[in-house]
């Protein structure tokens, strides 16, 4: 009996060792517990991985080092493939060019261009030179570009011609930048666009001095040798990333070296991938804090990954699934907007046996997006278990937290969803979590604000002390979410600004959306508070239908209300093409746009003889109920 017990324990220990090795846990832990500083990541990766191709992209880089085949490889490995040495060399040459341009230590350098892997090469060069990288989403609203650049006091701007022209044509300006570096090749841009760009930049609105303009390859030609990394301390800001702007003007979040290095340690613990056996597919906005963190970790660990530029409505869900199957990818990382589209692809019809994990961040995904993913794949079979399916990692966080507040792994064995997004301390090296009202933790089942505190947390918004003081109370940061505890899990109910204030009490939009998504005709939905004549709000929904669904708004509202509690009944359902859903730069639907359409119009000044207009009815139209 004792011998059998020892044999059983030995087999169990051998199996656990096999599992740990399969997901490269020993290697990841060695990195996580070793020295960590972001500016040294390219050098460490080059020493570890040398000339092995790590990253590929679906579109070639639009610029290269003089005499090189791509953005950083003197051996000419191609404009759509990068080794660790390529990345190190590119960052070094960019750093040397920026120093020659007069970049001062701690100076902010903005990056505003279309989504591409080269955004990471640019911000690595800025940090290596001693600057603070400020990546911006290429879809940044034109009228907000100048105020944002002025707020962060950026004097150097990296931009591609199409993005900068779009901003200028829409009435925006590059603020007070002294230097614009055009990311691309002269011959690849229509001459008429170049002339228009130079003319628009010379027409400064206040009559000031126009910025100097350089092409990036000309600038790089002045740097004959790569520059070593400027050593950065743990308290130094390395990045300013902007928030999504879903509740207003995007805020600049300060990311310091020490907290982000700690966030890297956590990533290496909770993302269970092997650099030898896994290959990821990245469909993400490369300016985002979570993506910058992921890039650093994948580069250091040496994980192979393919990066696509399409992350929003231009995302080709069917084409990506076919690519995942054909090239036997093992992982996919996208934001919720990509999973909304993946939901429409019959995943079981494709050979996705190699898929092990799916990952998402920014917003917690709906159950309807997660369930189809975990039904396919080979996570468990690769571990020797006779079970089909894969794992979905949902990381709920924000740029201010610097790492997930909570995270949760889902599989086909998961039974409880209901917006249960993770447990306290579920993110290694992450923050402490509480749900509180007026700074006092609430009891189980009560609703309060989701607040976090920890060593990865940001310290301030750049140049905005008032918002910082409003967001942080006694060291606890309010994430903007309202939630409750259930069985040790955080149950996310809503963003505080999106809570529906009805006459009978607060109603939460996210649980309603969960049930709306269960309707077979629904492709996507946005539930929001529609203003009523008595000043209260009632739940209403905008719905995009699946192709071929012929259901009308009246019938759809009745069928949806049959799924909802009395206080959640929808007063209006509006059927819209998905292309008309207002989305922010990260793909989040802007609830405030729908909500504001139901608000009363501004009252004209009393001294003007203008008749007052009545407030609009709550979305009653030929296509709504």
Number of C-alpha atoms within 10 A of each C-alpha: 6 7 8 9 10 11 12 12 12 12 12 12 12 12 14 13 13 14 15 16 13 18 19 18 20 13 15 24 14 12 18 21 13 9 10 19 17 24 25 20 19 25 20 18 22 21 13 16 18 17 16 15 18 23 24 20 20 14 14 16 18 16 22 23 22 18 12 17 18 24 28 31 25 18 12 16 18 18 20 20 23 24 24 28 25 28 25 29 26 27 30 27 26 30 31 26 26 24 18 13 13 10 20 13 13 17 21 26 29 28 26 23 25 23 21 23 27 21 20 21 20 22 27 30 27 33 29 30 29 25 26 27 27 26 26 28 20 23 16 19 18 19 14 16 20 18 17 20 24 14 15 18 18 24 20 25 27 24 24 23 22 16 17 24 21 16 22 19 14 12 10 18 24 28 21 20 21 15 19 23 21 22 24 18 16 16 7 9 13 10 11 8 13 15 10 14 18 15 12 15 20 15 13 16 10 6 8 10 13 20 21 14 14 14 18 23 20 16 20 22 14 14 20 11 15 17 21 18 23 15 14 20 14 16 11 16 23 30 27 25 26 24 21 21 16 18 16 9 14 17 20 24 26 24 28 24 22 21 26 28 23 21 29 27 24 22 23 24 19 18 16 17 24 20 19 13 13 21 25 24 23 24 22 27 28 27 26 21 26 22 19 21 18 19 20 20 26 22 24 26 23 23 21 22 24 19 21 21 19 19 22 22 15 9 17 14 20 15 10 17 19 16 14 23 17 12 11 17 24 25 23 23 22 20 24 25 23 23 23 19 18 21 17 15 18 12 20 13 8 14 16 25 21 22 26 27 29 24 21 23 21 22 17 19 23 20 17 17 19 26 17 19 26 25 17 25 26 24 22 16 16 16 16 12 10 9 15 17 23 26 27 23 21 25 25 21 20 21 23 24 28 28 29 25 30 24 25 19 17 23 21 18 11 11 8 9 14 15 20 21 22 21 19 17 14 21 23 19 22 27 25 17 20 23 24 20 15 9 14 11 15 17 12 12 12 14 18 23 26 26 28 22 21 18 17 26 26 21 18 19 21 18 14 13 11 10 13 17 13 10 18 18 14 8 13 19 24 21 20 17 18 25 27 23 21 13 10 12 18 23 23 24 23 20 18 16 12 23 20 25 18 19 14 10 10 14 23 23 23 21 19 26 17 18 17 27 20 14 15 10 18 18 21 21 23 23 25 29 28 27 26 19 13 7 13 15 26 24 24 28 26 23 25 21 21 15 10 7 12 9 12 15 21 15 12 21 21 14 13 18 18 11 15 15 10 9 14 20 18 23 19 22 29 23 22 17 13 16 9 8 20 15 17 17 18 23 20 19 18 18 22 16 15 21 19 14 16 19 18 16 13 9 11 12 9 7 6 7 8 10 8 11 11 9 15 15 15 23 21 13 12 9 13 20 21
